[in-house]
Amino acid sequence: ASFMDGKTYSAGAVACLENIKTPSSVAKLVMQRTDHVLLVGAGALDFARVWGFREENLLTEKARKIWLRWKEELSPDDDWGSPEHLQNIRKKESYYRDFPDIEHHYGTTNVLAIDANGDIAGCTTTSGLSFKLNGRVGDSPIIGAGLYVDNEVGAAGATGRGEDVIKSCASYYIVLRMKEGIAPQKACEEALRMIIDRYRKINPDFYPSEKFVAINRLGEYGCASMTGDRNPLMSVMSSKGFLRHEGIVAYAGRP
């Protein structure tokens, strides 16, 4: 999770933080109570404990069963295997039928806000990528990738596959384009196109999954998704009430 204050350019983030339900609140305290930006792993957990955060087992029974099946199927030569796997290697399609949520990346959330004084802040938080290597860090806690805020311009946040977002400094890129006069909606679309154009040259089979949201200092906003069956939705709350902004899908199909 990460948190950034556009007025002071202060930022705080935590990564590899386990068993804490609200890592975004810990990230905000890193910003407010230290002169560091990013705490990870055991250090982040120690910091959360000092500030009174309670450790909880956040693994649901459904998620545990999905993990257990994945663990069983790691290799046909493993001693640990499901009975049917030991008899006959399961097809991938059958595996996904058993657990239709297996590829779901359980929730990255971006929140971008402007107050009555025109000050801008943002937060990005996530539960992370399923089945990742131990110690892997995505874009959410990386300032400039999963989140960037500048009071003079606006703010942007990212979801989707973090590796491509990190390598593209995507949120910073969107804010930079808004500084150059591009509207938030167009800036989000340009960031997606940049990723497609850059990585398709290297890997024609590259299949992106990024999504971006952005606001500028005037209160204008936009969102765009790399792929999807429906256009992405952005929830907006203002003095006029609540509304849903429909963005665009930049690339509608697989290569």
C-alpha positions in Angstrom: 0.0 0.0 0.0 1.1 3.6 -0.6 -0.1 7.0 0.5 1.0 10.4 -0.9 0.3 14.1 -0.1 0.4 16.3 -3.1 0.9 19.5 -1.1 4.1 18.5 0.6 5.1 15.6 -1.8 5.4 13.5 1.3 4.8 9.8 0.8 4.7 6.5 2.8 4.4 2.9 1.8 4.6 -0.7 3.1 5.2 -3.9 1.2 5.2 -7.6 2.1 3.1 -6.7 5.2 1.2 -9.8 6.4 -1.8 -10.2 8.7 -2.7 -6.5 8.9 -6.2 -5.7 7.5 -5.5 -2.0 6.7 -2.0 -1.6 5.3 -3.0 1.7 3.8 -3.4 3.1 7.3 0.1 1.9 8.1 1.5 3.5 4.9 -0.1 6.8 6.0 1.7 6.6 9.3 5.0 5.9 7.6 4.5 9.2 5.8 3.3 11.1 8.9 5.6 9.7 11.6 8.9 8.9 9.9 11.3 10.4 7.3 11.3 7.2 5.4 9.1 6.3 2.4 9.0 2.5 2.2 9.0 -0.2 4.9 8.9 -3.9 4.0 8.4 -7.3 5.6 9.3 -7.7 9.2 10.2 -4.0 9.6 6.8 -3.0 8.3 5.1 -5.4 10.7 7.1 -4.2 13.7 6.1 -0.6 12.8 2.4 -1.6 12.6 2.6 -3.3 15.9 4.1 -0.2 17.6 1.2 1.8 16.4 -1.3 -0.7 17.7 -2.5 -2.5 14.6 -3.8 -6.0 15.4 -2.6 -9.0 13.5 -5.3 -11.2 12.1 -5.5 -14.4 9.9 -6.9 -12.9 6.7 -6.9 -16.2 4.8 -10.4 -17.3 3.9 -11.3 -21.0 3.7 -12.0 -20.7 0.0 -8.6 -19.1 -0.6 -6.9 -21.7 1.4 -8.5 -24.5 -0.6 -7.4 -22.8 -3.9 -3.9 -22.5 -2.6 -3.9 -26.1 -1.5 -5.0 -27.3 -4.9 -2.3 -25.2 -6.6 0.3 -26.6 -4.2 -0.8 -30.1 -5.0 -0.4 -29.5 -8.8 3.0 -27.9 -8.8 4.7 -30.9 -10.5 3.7 -34.4 -11.6 6.8 -35.6 -9.8 6.1 -34.0 -6.4 5.5 -36.3 -3.5 2.7 -34.0 -2.5 -0.1 -34.5 -5.0 -3.9 -35.0 -5.2 -5.1 -38.5 -5.8 -6.4 -37.7 -9.3 -3.1 -36.0 -10.2 -1.1 -39.0 -9.2 -3.3 -41.1 -11.5 -3.6 -38.7 -14.4 -2.3 -35.2 -14.8 -5.2 -32.8 -14.7 -5.9 -30.5 -17.7 -5.6 -26.8 -17.0 -9.2 -26.2 -18.1 -10.5 -28.7 -15.6 -8.5 -27.0 -12.8 -10.1 -23.6 -13.6 -13.6 -25.1 -13.6 -13.0 -26.3 -10.1 -11.9 -22.9 -8.9 -13.3 -20.2 -11.3 -11.7 -17.4 -9.1 -8.2 -18.8 -9.5 -7.0 -16.0 -11.7 -8.7 -13.2 -9.8 -6.2 -10.8 -8.3 -8.3 -10.0 -5.3 -8.5 -6.3 -5.3 -6.2 -3.4 -5.9 -8.0 -0.1 -5.0 -7.0 3.5 -5.9 -8.5 6.4 -4.0 -7.7 10.0 -5.2 -9.1 13.0 -3.5 -9.2 16.8 -3.7 -10.3 18.8 -0.6 -12.0 22.2 -0.4 -8.6 23.9 -0.3 -7.5 22.3 -3.5 -5.0 20.0 -1.8 -4.7 16.5 -3.4 -3.9 13.2 -1.8 -4.0 9.6 -3.0 -3.8 6.0 -1.8 -3.3 2.7 -3.5 -3.7 -0.6 -1.7 -3.7 -4.3 -2.7 -3.7 -7.9 -1.5 -1.1 -8.7 -4.2 -0.7 -11.2 -7.0 -1.9 -14.8 -6.5 0.8 -17.5 -6.3 3.7 -15.0 -6.5 7.3 -15.7 -5.4 8.0 -15.0 -1.8 9.2 -11.5 -1.4 7.7 -10.2 -4.7 6.6 -6.6 -4.6 4.2 -5.1 -7.1 3.5 -1.5 -8.1 1.0 -0.5 -5.4 3.7 0.5 -2.8 6.0 2.1 -5.4 5.6 5.9 -5.6 5.6 6.8 -9.3 4.3 3.4 -10.4 1.1 2.5 -8.4 0.5 6.1 -7.3 1.7 9.6 -7.8 0.3 12.9 -6.6 1.2 16.5 -7.4 -0.8 19.4 -6.0 0.0 21.6 -9.0 -1.2 19.0 -11.5 -3.3 16.1 -10.2 -3.0 12.4 -9.2 -3.0 9.0 -10.8 -3.2 5.4 -9.6 -2.8 2.0 -11.2 -4.1 -1.6 -10.9 -3.3 -4.7 -12.9 0.0 -6.5 -13.4 2.5 -4.5 -11.3 5.7 -5.4 -13.2 4.7 -3.5 -16.3 3.4 -0.6 -14.3 6.7 -0.4 -12.4 8.8 -0.5 -15.6 6.8 2.2 -17.1 6.6 4.5 -14.1 3.0 4.7 -15.2 1.3 6.9 -12.6 4.1 9.5 -12.8 3.8 9.4 -16.6 0.1 10.1 -16.4 0.6 13.1 -14.1 3.4 14.3 -16.3 1.1 14.2 -19.3 -1.6 16.1 -17.4 1.0 18.7 -16.5 1.6 19.1 -20.3 -2.1 19.9 -20.7 -3.6 16.5 -21.5 -7.0 15.7 -19.9 -7.0 12.9 -17.3 -9.0 10.5 -19.6 -6.6 11.0 -22.5 -3.6 10.7 -20.2 -4.8 7.3 -18.9 -5.3 6.1 -22.5 -1.9 7.3 -23.5 -0.2 5.3 -20.6 -1.9 2.1 -21.7 -0.9 2.7 -25.3 2.7 3.3 -24.3 2.8 0.0 -22.5 1.3 -1.9 -25.5 3.6 -0.3 -28.0 6.7 -0.8 -25.9 6.3 -4.4 -24.9 4.8 -5.7 -28.1 8.0 -4.9 -29.9 9.8 -7.2 -27.5 7.2 -9.9 -27.1 4.4 -10.2 -29.7 2.4 -12.5 -27.3 2.5 -9.9 -24.5 -1.0 -9.8 -22.9 -1.4 -6.7 -20.7 -3.9 -6.2 -17.9 -3.3 -2.7 -16.5 -6.0 -0.2 -15.5 -5.5 3.5 -14.6 -7.5 6.3 -12.9 -6.6 10.0 -12.7 -7.8 13.3 -11.6 -6.5 16.8 -12.2 -6.4 19.9 -10.0 -9.6 21.2 -11.7 -11.5 18.1 -10.6 -11.6 16.5 -14.0 -11.2 12.7 -14.0 -10.7 9.7 -16.2 -10.1 5.9 -16.2 -9.1 3.4 -18.7 -8.5 -0.4 -18.8 -6.2 -2.4 -21.1 -8.7 -5.2 -21.6 -12.1 -6.2 -20.5 -15.6 -7.3 -21.6 -17.0 -4.0 -20.3 -15.7 -0.5 -20.0 -14.1 0.3 -16.7 -16.0 2.2 -14.1 -14.7 4.9 -11.7 -16.7 5.9 -8.7 -16.8 9.7 -8.2 -18.1 11.5 -5.1 -18.3 15.3 -5.2 -20.5 18.1 -3.9 -22.9 17.1 -6.6 -23.3 13.6 -5.2 -22.2 10.2 -6.3 -21.8 9.1 -9.9 -20.1 6.4 -11.9 -17.8 7.5 -14.7 -17.4 5.0 -17.6 -13.9 4.9 -19.1 -12.6 3.0 -22.1 -11.0 -0.3 -23.0 -7.8 0.4 -24.9 -7.2 -3.1 -26.2 -10.2 -5.3 -26.4 -8.7 -8.7 -27.4 -5.8 -11.0 -27.0 -3.0 -10.8 -29.6 
